[in-house]
Amino acid sequence: MIIIRGPLGVGKSTVSLRVAKALNADYFSVDEILVEKGLDFCDGEPCIPLSNFVQVNDKILADIHRSRQGAVVDGNFYHADQLEDLTERHVGPVHVFTLKAPVESCIERDGGRREPHGEAAARAVHGLVSGFDAGVCVETGGKGVGQVVDQILEELGLITAE
């Protein structure tokens, strides 16, 4: 399992989908599962509660177990306990990558979406995600998607640097 985490607007989904395609792996979007299960709410909290993310982890792990194929999981993972829960309960190797970019870049990328989350959300999530690093940190500033994907594949030992 490969986990690609980072703030809103950093390019997680684009990178994760390309990595999944390169590895012929299943792709899981934490955000999509939150919406699908009606768990994408804060309920008076400053952010989506950990318990909602643990329910998402349950679905991801069940689907991975059924498919017995590699998986790429895309999410903010701003709760360290969510990341720990998923990695500890997965049977098999886990590789974590944290994508990083300045908050202004994330706000700009979010603004270019069909349905942007907005500056306040981008700043809030950036602050939460930046609260801790996990796995291999990948700076995305000044790099194209292909370069970020290649860096991840290189870290996994699947390609060599040119």
Secondary structure, DSSP 4 states (H G I P E B T S, - for coil): -EEEE--TTSSHHHHHHHHHHHHT-EEEEHHHHHHHTT----TTSSS--HHHHHHHHHHHHHHHHHH-S-EEEEE---SHHHHHHHHHHSSS--EEEEEE--HHHHHHHHHTSSS---HHHHHHHHHHHTT---SEEEE-TT--HHHHHHHHHHHTTSS---
